[in-house]
Every structure is written in C-alpha cells, then in structure tokens.
Amino acid sequence: SEYEVQRASNSGFTSGVVTTSAGTGTSLMLTGLAANSGFYVRVRARNSVGWSGWSLGAGFTTAPLAPSAPGTPSVARVSDVQHTVTGTVVASTARPVTRVELQQAVWDGSAWGAWATVSTVSGSWTANTARSVTVATVADAVYMWRWRVTNAAGAAEGSASATVRTTPAAPTGVAAEKGAGGEIV
C-alpha cells in the first residue's frame, strides 16, 4: 500500500538521512541533491501487516555542474618569439575541471581568426589552480589568448586577453647599390 525511499550520504545510512514516502508509485524523483556528490538509497514497502525491512543500499553520484568560466589571462613577453600566458582555473567540488585548454586567435589584418587550441592539460581540479603556458609567437603579428575549461557537464570559455603585438621582423633583402653619381643607394 506504500513505499518509502531513504537516502543518505554514507552506506551505513547514518549521515544525511532523508526518508520520503513514494506513495503507491514505484519510482520517485530525488530533488535538491548537491552536484557531484555521492549518495545511497534504499527502499521498503508496507502492506496491511506492516513495514518490510530496508532493501540493500545502492550508491550513485550526481552529475557535476558545468565549469565556471576562467578569468582573463595575463600575458608576459619572454622574447621576440615567446610569450607566457597565465590564468586561474576556477574549480570547485560541484564544478570540477577535467581539461584545460589555452586557445589563441590571430589578427589577419582585417579580422580575428578562429580560436585554436595551442596547449592542453588534462587532470582533475576541484580548487582554483593557477596555470601558465609559454607559447611560440612570430614576428609582426597580433594575438589574443583565452582559457577554455571542460568537465562532463560542458565547457566554458574565459574572456580574451588584451591584444599583443609582437616585434616586427628585421628587414631582409636590403642591398646597397652605387648610383649614377657615385652615391650609395
């Protein structure tokens, strides 16, 4: 005539215990559960004689929330052909990060190119973590960088860095010639 569902935060059902009547239905939607957290459930039934014992418990983990967007990266010039991009991965237990990508866009003279991944770091972060990556650049170019983070629930891109213009390349193909009047041109 009635079912009860009990959930807890441990397999011994001694912590975070919540008991809910499912009425005569054979399923119950559990709501209000914390993201990326472990829970255990068990069920019992009642008839005219009384309540049964509790079933064996079954464990599950709720899905994580999509990660929070990382902050705007800072960029430091290392040399004419290298820059270090630094930023913080924003992570928490509910919003873990499992993949970090550094992406760059390059100005082609009239428009920004598509974002392209230039570095990838996999792992598992559940707390804010600083990341730095040194990337190769070319002379006389304009760049922007951003961080992209991913977990099982999705991805988030951070804001783009300030634009960075690299040093123009030294001129090449310059030759001196003797002019008609004997001067060097």
N, CA and C atoms as an extended XYZ file, in Angstrom:
555
Properties=species:S:1:pos:R:3:atomname:S:1:resname:S:1:resid:I:1 pbc="F F F"
N         0.811       -1.213        0.000 N   SER     1
C         0.000        0.000        0.000 CA  SER     1
C         0.850        1.272        0.000 C   SER     1
N         2.151        1.146        0.307 N   GLU     2
C         3.005        2.348        0.331 CA  GLU     2
C         4.475        1.938        0.266 C   GLU     2
N         5.268        2.807       -0.363 N   TYR     3
C         6.717        2.623       -0.393 CA  TYR     3
C         7.377        3.830        0.260 C   TYR     3
N         8.531        3.588        0.882 N   GLU     4
C         9.359        4.673        1.398 CA  GLU     4
C        10.753        4.539        0.793 C   GLU     4
N        11.315        5.672        0.458 N   VAL     5
C        12.674        5.721       -0.074 CA  VAL     5
C        13.512        6.487        0.938 C   VAL     5
N        14.667        5.932        1.233 N   GLN     6
C        15.567        6.599        2.175 CA  GLN     6
C        16.886        6.859        1.460 C   GLN     6
N        17.384        8.077        1.593 N   ARG     7
C        18.701        8.393        1.033 CA  ARG     7
C        19.594        8.883        2.152 C   ARG     7
N        20.895        8.687        1.939 N   ALA     8
C        21.880        9.089        2.946 CA  ALA     8
C        23.181        9.430        2.236 C   ALA     8
N        24.081       10.061        2.958 N   SER     9
C        25.377       10.411        2.374 CA  SER     9
C        26.449        9.364        2.675 C   SER     9
N        26.053        8.280        3.388 N   ASN    10
C        27.006        7.176        3.601 CA  ASN    10
C        26.273        5.840        3.490 C   ASN    10
N        27.046        4.788        3.237 N   SER    11
C        26.441        3.470        3.000 CA  SER    11
C        25.817        2.861        4.250 C   SER    11
N        26.185        3.354        5.421 N   GLY    12
C        25.594        2.849        6.665 CA  GLY    12
C        24.286        3.537        7.016 C   GLY    12
N        23.877        4.503        6.217 N   PHE    13
C        22.641        5.255        6.434 CA  PHE    13
C        22.589        5.871        7.832 C   PHE    13
N        23.718        6.507        8.196 N   THR    14
C        23.788        7.177        9.494 CA  THR    14
C        24.060        8.668        9.356 C   THR    14
N        24.252        9.149        8.131 N   SER    15
C        24.570       10.557        7.931 CA  SER    15
C        23.740       11.125        6.779 C   SER    15
N        23.176       12.301        7.004 N   GLY    16
C        22.393       12.960        5.967 CA  GLY    16
C        21.175       12.173        5.536 C   GLY    16
N        20.549       11.469        6.461 N   VAL    17
C        19.422       10.590        6.134 CA  VAL    17
C        18.146       11.408        5.915 C   VAL    17
N        17.474       11.122        4.776 N   VAL    18
C        16.177       11.724        4.459 CA  VAL    18
C        15.268       10.597        3.997 C   VAL    18
N        14.102       10.474        4.639 N   THR    19
C        13.135        9.441        4.274 CA  THR    19
C        11.937       10.129        3.628 C   THR    19
N        11.520        9.594        2.452 N   THR    20
C        10.427       10.195        1.693 CA  THR    20
C         9.434        9.116        1.304 C   THR    20
N         8.146        9.417        1.449 N   SER    21
C         7.111        8.477        1.012 CA  SER    21
C         6.981        8.578       -0.504 C   SER    21
N         6.912        7.438       -1.152 N   ALA    22
C         6.680        7.390       -2.598 CA  ALA    22
C         5.223        7.052       -2.881 C   ALA    22
N         4.413        6.969       -1.851 N   GLY    23
C         3.014        6.588       -2.035 CA  GLY    23
C         2.956        5.177       -2.589 C   GLY    23
N         2.078        4.968       -3.542 N   THR    24
C         1.970        3.636       -4.154 CA  THR    24
C         2.778        3.549       -5.443 C   THR    24
N         3.428        4.652       -5.816 N   GLY    25
C         4.243        4.660       -7.034 CA  GLY    25
C         5.506        3.833       -6.858 C   GLY    25
N         6.027        3.340       -7.954 N   THR    26
C         7.238        2.526       -7.884 CA  THR    26
C         8.476        3.298       -8.304 C   THR    26
N         8.360        4.600       -8.438 N   SER    27
C         9.538        5.428       -8.705 CA  SER    27
C         9.366        6.768       -7.997 C   SER    27
N        10.487        7.398       -7.734 N   LEU    28
C        10.470        8.674       -7.025 CA  LEU    28
C        11.629        9.513       -7.534 C   LEU    28
N        11.372       10.757       -7.895 N   MET    29
C        12.405       11.675       -8.341 CA  MET    29
C        13.014       12.337       -7.100 C   MET    29
N        14.317       12.134       -6.919 N   LEU    30
C        15.012       12.774       -5.801 CA  LEU    30
C        15.456       14.152       -6.265 C   LEU    30
N        15.105       15.182       -5.526 N   THR    31
C        15.457       16.557       -5.909 CA  THR    31
C        16.250       17.218       -4.788 C   THR    31
N        16.871       18.333       -5.124 N   GLY    32
C        17.605       19.102       -4.126 CA  GLY    32
C        18.935       18.483       -3.729 C   GLY    32
N        19.463       17.581       -4.567 N   LEU    33
C        20.732       16.935       -4.238 CA  LEU    33
C        21.902       17.813       -4.684 C   LEU    33
N        22.960       17.811       -3.911 N   ALA    34
C        24.160       18.578       -4.263 CA  ALA    34
C        24.821       17.971       -5.501 C   ALA    34
N        25.364       18.831       -6.342 N   ALA    35
C        26.032       18.378       -7.564 CA  ALA    35
C        27.335       17.662       -7.239 C   ALA    35
N        27.687       16.688       -8.069 N   ASN    36
C        28.945       15.943       -7.982 CA  ASN    36
C        29.185       15.389       -6.575 C   ASN    36
N        28.132       14.802       -6.013 N   SER    37
C        28.198       14.270       -4.652 CA  SER    37
C        27.679       12.837       -4.627 C   SER    37
N        28.204       12.054       -3.708 N   GLY    38
C        27.795       10.664       -3.569 CA  GLY    38
C        26.625       10.502       -2.611 C   GLY    38
N        25.693        9.631       -2.982 N   PHE    39
C        24.524        9.332       -2.148 CA  PHE    39
C        24.246        7.837       -2.198 C   PHE    39
N        23.460        7.379       -1.241 N   TYR    40
C        23.000        5.990       -1.191 CA  TYR    40
C        21.492        6.014       -1.008 C   TYR    40
N        20.805        5.044       -1.625 N   VAL    41
C        19.350        4.942       -1.481 CA  VAL    41
C        18.979        3.502       -1.148 C   VAL    41
N        17.847        3.383       -0.459 N   ARG    42
C        17.257        2.083       -0.198 CA  ARG    42
C        15.747        2.286       -0.085 C   ARG    42
N        15.005        1.185       -0.158 N   VAL    43
C        13.545        1.282       -0.180 CA  VAL    43
C        12.947        0.207        0.731 C   VAL    43
N        11.742        0.493        1.218 N   ARG    44
C        10.978       -0.520        1.940 CA  ARG    44
C         9.499       -0.355        1.574 C   ARG    44
N         8.740       -1.408        1.807 N   ALA    45
C         7.318       -1.404        1.442 CA  ALA    45
C         6.451       -1.719        2.666 C   ALA    45
N         5.202       -1.254        2.585 N   ARG    46
C         4.246       -1.515        3.676 CA  ARG    46
C         2.991       -2.141        3.079 C   ARG    46
N         2.460       -3.096        3.800 N   ASN    47
C         1.137       -3.656        3.471 CA  ASN    47
C         0.305       -3.707        4.751 C   ASN    47
N        -0.783       -4.435        4.734 N   SER    48
C        -1.674       -4.468        5.904 CA  SER    48
C        -1.023       -5.085        7.139 C   SER    48
N         0.052       -5.838        6.952 N   VAL    49
C         0.731       -6.468        8.083 CA  VAL    49
C         1.765       -5.526        8.701 C   VAL    49
N         2.356       -4.633        7.888 N   GLY    50
C         3.355       -3.694        8.406 CA  GLY    50
C         4.455       -3.415        7.391 C   GLY    50
N         5.539       -2.821        7.875 N   TRP    51
C         6.670       -2.443        7.011 CA  TRP    51
C         7.637       -3.612        6.835 C   TRP    51
N         8.174       -3.709        5.641 N   SER    52
C         9.251       -4.668        5.392 CA  SER    52
C        10.544       -4.083        5.944 C   SER    52
N        11.584       -4.894        5.923 N   GLY    53
C        12.905       -4.344        6.240 CA  GLY    53
C        13.399       -3.517        5.057 C   GLY    53
N        14.450       -2.751        5.265 N   TRP    54
C        15.022       -1.942        4.179 CA  TRP    54
C        15.763       -2.842        3.184 C   TRP    54
N        15.680       -2.489        1.927 N   SER    55
C        16.439       -3.199        0.894 CA  SER    55
C        17.925       -2.895        1.074 C   SER    55
N        18.760       -3.603        0.327 N   LEU    56
C        20.173       -3.253        0.294 CA  LEU    56
C        20.317       -1.861       -0.310 C   LEU    56
N        21.292       -1.124        0.111 N   GLY    57
C        21.503        0.221       -0.422 CA  GLY    57
C        22.210        0.186       -1.774 C   GLY    57
N        21.934        1.179       -2.583 N   ALA    58
C        22.606        1.348       -3.872 CA  ALA    58
C        23.206        2.749       -3.899 C   ALA    58
N        24.458        2.836       -4.315 N   GLY    59
C        25.128        4.136       -4.344 CA  GLY    59
C        25.107        4.765       -5.725 C   GLY    59
N        25.175        6.087       -5.767 N   PHE    60
C        25.267        6.821       -7.018 CA  PHE    60
C        25.921        8.172       -6.749 C   PHE    60
N        26.398        8.782       -7.811 N   THR    61
C        26.987       10.125       -7.727 CA  THR    61
C        26.217       11.036       -8.660 C   THR    61
N        25.832       12.191       -8.167 N   THR    62
C        25.116       13.150       -9.008 CA  THR    62
C        26.078       13.772      -10.018 C   THR    62
N        25.539       14.283      -11.091 N   ALA    63
C        26.348       14.889      -12.152 CA  ALA    63
C        26.944       16.210      -11.664 C   ALA    63
N        28.110       16.570      -12.193 N   PRO    64
C        28.678       17.871      -11.839 CA  PRO    64
C        27.960       18.985      -12.592 C   PRO    64
N        28.111       20.185      -12.102 N   LEU    65
C        27.646       21.363      -12.830 CA  LEU    65
C        28.719       21.732      -13.847 C   LEU    65
N        28.334       22.405      -14.901 N   ALA    66
C        29.310       22.867      -15.896 CA  ALA    66
C        30.318       23.776      -15.205 C   ALA    66
N        31.552       23.798      -15.678 N   PRO    67
C        32.568       24.614      -15.011 CA  PRO    67
C        32.289       26.108      -15.138 C   PRO    67
N        32.828       26.853      -14.191 N   SER    68
C        32.753       28.311      -14.247 CA  SER    68
C        33.796       28.821      -15.234 C   SER    68
N        33.491       29.929      -15.868 N   ALA    69
C        34.434       30.495      -16.840 CA  ALA    69
C        35.707       30.952      -16.133 C   ALA    69
N        36.861       30.660      -16.723 N   PRO    70
C        38.114       31.143      -16.149 CA  PRO    70
C        38.223       32.655      -16.329 C   PRO    70
N        39.102       33.242      -15.556 N   GLY    71
C        39.303       34.682      -15.655 CA  GLY    71
C        40.104       35.073      -16.892 C   GLY    71
N        40.245       36.365      -17.075 N   THR    72
C        41.017       36.897      -18.191 CA  THR    72
C        42.498       36.631      -17.960 C   THR    72
N        43.194       36.039      -18.937 N   PRO    73
C        44.611       35.731      -18.736 CA  PRO    73
C        45.487       36.982      -18.825 C   PRO    73
N        46.634       36.895      -18.183 N   SER    74
C        47.652       37.936      -18.337 CA  SER    74
C        48.731       37.367      -19.258 C   SER    74
N        49.397       38.253      -19.987 N   VAL    75
C        50.394       37.821      -20.961 CA  VAL    75
C        51.692       38.569      -20.674 C   VAL    75
N        52.797       37.827      -20.642 N   ALA    76
C        54.122       38.421      -20.426 CA  ALA    76
C        55.032       38.039      -21.589 C   ALA    76
N        55.746       39.014      -22.109 N   ARG    77
C        56.688       38.766      -23.194 CA  ARG    77
C        57.917       38.090      -22.628 C   ARG    77
N        58.319       36.967      -23.226 N   VAL    78
C        59.537       36.267      -22.843 CA  VAL    78
C        60.660       36.686      -23.789 C   VAL    78
N        60.345       36.702      -25.076 N   SER    79
C        61.304       37.089      -26.108 CA  SER    79
C        60.508       37.484      -27.347 C   SER    79
N        61.209       37.786      -28.429 N   ASP    80
C        60.514       38.120      -29.673 CA  ASP    80
C        59.658       36.972      -30.179 C   ASP    80
N        59.967       35.753      -29.788 N   VAL    81
C        59.251       34.601      -30.326 CA  VAL    81
C        58.559       33.751      -29.253 C   VAL    81
N        58.394       34.285      -28.024 N   GLN    82
C        57.705       33.549      -26.966 CA  GLN    82
C        56.970       34.504      -26.041 C   GLN    82
N        55.788       34.065      -25.611 N   HIS    83
C        55.012       34.785      -24.608 CA  HIS    83
C        54.487       33.768      -23.598 C   HIS    83
N        54.398       34.180      -22.323 N   THR    84
C        53.828       33.319      -21.290 CA  THR    84
C        52.442       33.840      -20.950 C   THR    84
N        51.465       32.928      -21.028 N   VAL    85
C        50.068       33.265      -20.731 CA  VAL    85
C        49.726       32.611      -19.393 C   VAL    85
N        49.220       33.414      -18.450 N   THR    86
C        48.923       32.942      -17.101 CA  THR    86
C        47.472       33.240      -16.761 C   THR    86
N        46.833       32.296      -16.111 N   GLY    87
C        45.453       32.493      -15.677 CA  GLY    87
C        45.105       31.504      -14.592 C   GLY    87
N        43.903       31.626      -14.058 N   THR    88
C        43.455       30.751      -12.984 CA  THR    88
C        42.266       29.930      -13.446 C   THR    88
N        42.361       28.628      -13.231 N   VAL    89
C        41.252       27.720      -13.473 CA  VAL    89
C        40.332       27.838      -12.267 C   VAL    89
N        39.076       28.192      -12.502 N   VAL    90
C        38.109       28.347      -11.425 CA  VAL    90
C        37.371       27.019      -11.280 C   VAL    90
N        37.612       26.310      -10.175 N   ALA    91
C        37.012       24.981       -9.991 CA  ALA    91
C        36.505       24.821       -8.565 C   ALA    91
N        35.571       23.911       -8.390 N   SER    92
C        35.049       23.558       -7.074 CA  SER    92
C        34.613       22.098       -7.127 C   SER    92
N        34.251       21.553       -5.990 N   THR    93
C        33.797       20.169       -5.961 CA  THR    93
C        32.552       19.995       -6.828 C   THR    93
N        31.647       20.958       -6.792 N   ALA    94
C        30.427       20.869       -7.601 CA  ALA    94
C        30.703       21.156       -9.075 C   ALA    94
N        31.758       21.957       -9.353 N   ARG    95
C        32.114       22.338      -10.720 CA  ARG    95
C        33.574       21.975      -10.993 C   ARG    95
N        33.888       20.679      -10.992 N   PRO    96
C        35.284       20.287      -11.227 CA  PRO    96
C        35.695       20.588      -12.667 C   PRO    96
N        36.985       20.689      -12.881 N   VAL    97
C        37.539       20.882      -14.220 CA  VAL    97
C        38.408       19.669      -14.533 C   VAL    97
N        38.211       19.068      -15.704 N   THR    98
C        38.972       17.880      -16.083 CA  THR    98
C        39.879       18.122      -17.284 C   THR    98
N        39.725       19.268      -17.940 N   ARG    99
C        40.566       19.586      -19.099 CA  ARG    99
C        40.689       21.104      -19.197 C   ARG    99
N        41.919       21.555      -19.405 N   VAL   100
C        42.196       22.983      -19.557 CA  VAL   100
C        42.868       23.181      -20.914 C   VAL   100
N        42.353       24.112      -21.690 N   GLU   101
C        42.934       24.417      -22.988 CA  GLU   101
C        43.292       25.902      -23.045 C   GLU   101
N        44.457       26.186      -23.600 N   LEU   102
C        44.814       27.558      -23.911 CA  LEU   102
C        44.529       27.741      -25.395 C   LEU   102
N        43.710       28.729      -25.725 N   GLN   103
C        43.356       28.987      -27.119 CA  GLN   103
C        43.886       30.344      -27.537 C   GLN   103
N        44.211       30.460      -28.819 N   GLN   104
C        44.696       31.739      -29.330 CA  GLN   104
C        43.947       32.099      -30.601 C   GLN   104
N        43.821       33.403      -30.807 N   ALA   105
C        43.272       33.940      -32.046 CA  ALA   105
C        44.321       34.900      -32.599 C   ALA   105
N        44.434       34.933      -33.928 N   VAL   106
C        45.435       35.770      -34.592 CA  VAL   106
C        44.723       36.737      -35.532 C   VAL   106
N        45.140       37.997      -35.486 N   TRP   107
C        44.594       39.039      -36.362 CA  TRP   107
C        45.232       38.889      -37.741 C   TRP   107
N        44.405       38.817      -38.782 N   ASP   108
C        44.963       38.632      -40.129 CA  ASP   108
C        45.091       39.935      -40.901 C   ASP   108
N        44.879       41.040      -40.249 N   GLY   109
C        44.967       42.343      -40.897 CA  GLY   109
C        43.611       42.976      -41.112 C   GLY   109
N        42.552       42.135      -41.118 N   SER   110
C        41.205       42.685      -41.290 CA  SER   110
C        40.186       42.058      -40.335 C   SER   110
N        40.502       40.882      -39.787 N   ALA   111
C        39.579       40.205      -38.871 CA  ALA   111
C        40.350       39.220      -37.998 C   ALA   111
N        39.743       38.863      -36.863 N   TRP   112
C        40.336       37.847      -35.986 CA  TRP   112
C        40.059       36.467      -36.565 C   TRP   112
N        41.082       35.611      -36.550 N   GLY   113
C        40.907       34.219      -36.951 CA  GLY   113
C        40.148       33.457      -35.877 C   GLY   113
N        39.761       32.242      -36.186 N   ALA   114
C        39.045       31.396      -35.230 CA  ALA   114
C        39.953       31.043      -34.054 C   ALA   114
N        39.340       30.794      -32.908 N   TRP   115
C        40.093       30.345      -31.741 CA  TRP   115
C        40.652       28.953      -32.016 C   TRP   115
N        41.931       28.766      -31.762 N   ALA   116
C        42.592       27.475      -31.961 CA  ALA   116
C        43.305       27.084      -30.672 C   ALA   116
N        43.212       25.813      -30.294 N   THR   117
C        43.868       25.321      -29.084 CA  THR   117
C        45.358       25.165      -29.347 C   THR   117
N        46.175       25.795      -28.493 N   VAL   118
C        47.636       25.715      -28.638 CA  VAL   118
C        48.284       24.916      -27.515 C   VAL   118
N        47.514       24.602      -26.449 N   SER   119
C        48.046       23.809      -25.343 CA  SER   119
C        46.876       23.169      -24.604 C   SER   119
N        47.050       21.908      -24.183 N   THR   120
C        46.009       21.191      -23.452 CA  THR   120
C        46.627       20.525      -22.230 C   THR   120
N        45.934       20.637      -21.097 N   VAL   121
C        46.348       19.984      -19.865 CA  VAL   121
C        45.144       19.210      -19.338 C   VAL   121
N        45.299       17.905      -19.146 N   SER   122
C        44.221       17.094      -18.577 CA  SER   122
C        44.567       16.772      -17.130 C   SER   122
N        43.556       16.499      -16.358 N   GLY   123
C        43.747       16.193      -14.942 CA  GLY   123
C        42.416       16.360      -14.244 C   GLY   123
N        42.437       16.613      -12.976 N   SER   124
C        41.210       16.838      -12.229 CA  SER   124
C        41.457       17.917      -11.186 C   SER   124
N        40.761       19.029      -11.332 N   TRP   125
C        40.908       20.153      -10.415 CA  TRP   125
C        39.580       20.413       -9.736 C   TRP   125
N        39.609       20.513       -8.401 N   THR   126
C        38.412       20.849       -7.634 CA  THR   126
C        38.656       22.077       -6.770 C   THR   126
N        39.744       22.783       -7.038 N   ALA   127
C        40.041       24.036       -6.350 CA  ALA   127
C        40.705       24.966       -7.364 C   ALA   127
N        40.656       26.261       -7.099 N   ASN   128
C        41.263       27.217       -8.015 CA  ASN   128
C        42.753       26.922       -8.167 C   ASN   128
N        43.210       26.878       -9.412 N   THR   129
C        44.580       26.496       -9.716 CA  THR   129
C        45.156       27.440      -10.755 C   THR   129
N        46.339       27.994      -10.486 N   ALA   130
C        46.999       28.870      -11.459 CA  ALA   130
C        47.653       28.022      -12.539 C   ALA   130
N        47.575       28.496      -13.776 N   ARG   131
C        48.177       27.807      -14.915 CA  ARG   131
C        49.002       28.821      -15.685 C   ARG   131
N        50.151       28.404      -16.177 N   SER   132
C        50.980       29.235      -17.054 CA  SER   132
C        51.477       28.372      -18.196 C   SER   132
N        51.418       28.905      -19.397 N   VAL   133
C        51.894       28.208      -20.575 CA  VAL   133
C        52.706       29.197      -21.405 C   VAL   133
N        53.890       28.766      -21.838 N   THR   134
C        54.701       29.598      -22.727 CA  THR   134
C        54.440       29.132      -24.153 C   THR   134
N        54.055       30.083      -25.007 N   VAL   135
C        53.679       29.750      -26.381 CA  VAL   135
C        54.626       30.437      -27.365 C   VAL   135
N        54.788       29.804      -28.511 N   ALA   136
C        55.605       30.366      -29.579 CA  ALA   136
C        54.788       31.403      -30.340 C   ALA   136
N        55.429       32.494      -30.692 N   THR   137
C        54.786       33.540      -31.484 CA  THR   137
C        55.707       33.873      -32.656 C   THR   137
N        55.186       34.591      -33.612 N   VAL   138
C        56.005       35.012      -34.751 CA  VAL   138
C        56.068       36.531      -34.783 C   VAL   138
N        57.060       37.028      -35.474 N   ALA   139
C        57.265       38.472      -35.545 CA  ALA   139
C        56.133       39.157      -36.313 C   ALA   139
N        55.881       40.407      -35.918 N   ASP   140
C        54.932       41.284      -36.601 CA  ASP   140
C        53.541       40.659      -36.721 C   ASP   140
N        53.047       40.127      -35.606 N   ALA   141
C        51.710       39.531      -35.577 CA  ALA   141
C        50.952       40.084      -34.368 C   ALA   141
N        49.629       39.926      -34.380 N   VAL   142
C        48.783       40.387      -33.281 CA  VAL   142
C        47.995       39.174      -32.772 C   VAL   142
N        48.069       38.939      -31.447 N   TYR   143
C        47.459       37.770      -30.832 CA  TYR   143
C        46.511       38.160      -29.707 C   TYR   143
N        45.582       37.232      -29.397 N   MET   144
C        44.794       37.227      -28.164 CA  MET   144
C        44.761       35.781      -27.688 C   MET   144
N        44.667       35.580      -26.359 N   TRP   145
C        44.572       34.244      -25.787 CA  TRP   145
C        43.405       34.195      -24.810 C   TRP   145
N        42.865       32.996      -24.624 N   ARG   146
C        41.831       32.764      -23.611 CA  ARG   146
C        41.977       31.324      -23.117 C   ARG   146
N        41.438       31.081      -21.908 N   TRP   147
C        41.405       29.734      -21.342 CA  TRP   147
C        40.034       29.139      -21.609 C   TRP   147
N        40.008       27.833      -21.873 N   ARG   148
C        38.754       27.077      -22.043 CA  ARG   148
C        38.846       25.875      -21.108 C   ARG   148
N        37.804       25.671      -20.289 N   VAL   149
C        37.800       24.563      -19.339 CA  VAL   149
C        36.604       23.651      -19.613 C   VAL   149
N        36.770       22.350      -19.291 N   THR   150
C        35.750       21.363      -19.613 CA  THR   150
C        35.587       20.384      -18.452 C   THR   150
N        34.377       19.883      -18.286 N   ASN   151
C        34.123       18.712      -17.449 CA  ASN   151
C        32.995       17.920      -18.107 C   ASN   151
N        32.492       16.893      -17.439 N   ALA   152
C        31.471       16.033      -18.036 CA  ALA   152
C        30.182       16.781      -18.359 C   ALA   152
N        29.929       17.911      -17.716 N   ALA   153
C        28.689       18.658      -17.934 CA  ALA   153
C        28.802       19.705      -19.031 C   ALA   153
N        30.010       20.028      -19.477 N   GLY   154
C        30.130       21.033      -20.528 CA  GLY   154
C        31.457       21.758      -20.492 C   GLY   154
N        31.470       22.903      -21.155 N   ALA   155
C        32.695       23.700      -21.271 CA  ALA   155
C        32.377       25.167      -21.035 C   ALA   155
N        33.407       25.925      -20.682 N   ALA   156
C        33.268       27.365      -20.503 CA  ALA   156
C        34.535       28.039      -21.000 C   ALA   156
N        34.354       29.133      -21.715 N   GLU   157
C        35.494       29.913      -22.193 CA  GLU   157
C        35.595       31.182      -21.366 C   GLU   157
N        36.824       31.569      -21.084 N   GLY   158
C        37.062       32.799      -20.363 CA  GLY   158
C        37.147       33.974      -21.318 C   GLY   158
N        37.268       35.152      -20.767 N   SER   159
C        37.431       36.358      -21.577 CA  SER   159
C        38.791       36.355      -22.241 C   SER   159
N        38.881       37.051      -23.367 N   ALA   160
C        40.141       37.128      -24.096 CA  ALA   160
C        41.100       38.103      -23.418 C   ALA   160
N        42.385       37.812      -23.562 N   SER   161
C        43.424       38.702      -23.048 CA  SER   161
C        43.422       39.996      -23.851 C   SER   161
N        44.176       40.955      -23.373 N   ALA   162
C        44.414       42.150      -24.174 CA  ALA   162
C        45.178       41.717      -25.432 C   ALA   162
N        45.068       42.500      -26.484 N   THR   163
C        45.803       42.147      -27.705 CA  THR   163
C        47.297       42.367      -27.492 C   THR   163
N        48.083       41.517      -28.120 N   VAL   164
C        49.542       41.591      -28.013 CA  VAL   164
C        50.108       41.658      -29.428 C   VAL   164
N        50.892       42.689      -29.696 N   ARG   165
C        51.567       42.817      -30.994 CA  ARG   165
C        53.028       42.455      -30.786 C   ARG   165
N        53.501       41.518      -31.590 N   THR   166
C        54.899       41.119      -31.470 CA  THR   166
C        55.787       42.090      -32.239 C   THR   166
N        57.063       42.054      -31.932 N   THR   167
C        58.050       42.936      -32.548 CA  THR   167
C        58.131       42.663      -34.046 C   THR   167
N        58.160       43.723      -34.862 N   PRO   168
C        58.317       43.499      -36.301 CA  PRO   168
C        59.658       42.816      -36.580 C   PRO   168
N        59.671       42.004      -37.612 N   ALA   169
C        60.903       41.330      -38.021 CA  ALA   169
C        61.860       42.346      -38.627 C   ALA   169
N        63.153       42.079      -38.511 N   ALA   170
C        64.153       42.942      -39.143 CA  ALA   170
C        63.982       42.849      -40.656 C   ALA   170
N        64.218       43.951      -41.349 N   PRO   171
C        64.076       43.902      -42.799 CA  PRO   171
C        65.075       42.933      -43.418 C   PRO   171
N        64.677       42.338      -44.506 N   THR   172
C        65.548       41.413      -45.228 CA  THR   172
C        65.597       41.829      -46.695 C   THR   172
N        66.568       41.323      -47.387 N   GLY   173
C        66.662       41.590      -48.822 CA  GLY   173
C        67.105       43.009      -49.144 C   GLY   173
N        67.761       43.664      -48.200 N   VAL   174
C        68.231       45.031      -48.438 CA  VAL   174
C        69.624       44.949      -49.054 C   VAL   174
N        69.818       45.683      -50.128 N   ALA   175
C        71.122       45.679      -50.806 CA  ALA   175
C        71.524       47.108      -51.150 C   ALA   175
N        72.774       47.379      -51.063 N   ALA   176
C        73.291       48.707      -51.420 CA  ALA   176
C        73.740       48.675      -52.881 C   ALA   176
N        73.470       49.754      -53.575 N   GLU   177
C        73.890       49.885      -54.969 CA  GLU   177
C        74.550       51.244      -55.154 C   GLU   177
N        75.396       51.283      -56.120 N   LYS   178
C        76.070       52.538      -56.438 CA  LYS   178
C        75.206       53.266      -57.469 C   LYS   178
N        74.832       54.500      -57.124 N   GLY   179
C        74.015       55.300      -58.028 CA  GLY   179
C        74.846       55.877      -59.159 C   GLY   179
N        74.150       56.509      -60.110 N   ALA   180
C        74.800       57.085      -61.302 CA  ALA   180
C        75.828       58.147      -60.917 C   ALA   180
N        75.624       58.855      -59.855 N   GLY   181
C        76.554       59.899      -59.434 CA  GLY   181
C        77.590       59.389      -58.451 C   GLY   181
N        77.667       58.061      -58.249 N   GLY   182
C        78.671       57.502      -57.359 CA  GLY   182
C        78.175       57.346      -55.925 C   GLY   182
N        76.942       57.820      -55.615 N   GLU   183
C        76.409       57.693      -54.251 CA  GLU   183
C        75.843       56.290      -54.033 C   GLU   183
N        75.794       55.926      -52.762 N   ILE   184
C        75.238       54.614      -52.401 CA  ILE   184
C        73.745       54.780      -52.168 C   ILE   184
N        72.951       53.920      -52.816 N   VAL   185
C        71.502       53.939      -52.650 CA  VAL   185
C        71.021       52.594      -52.142 C   VAL   185
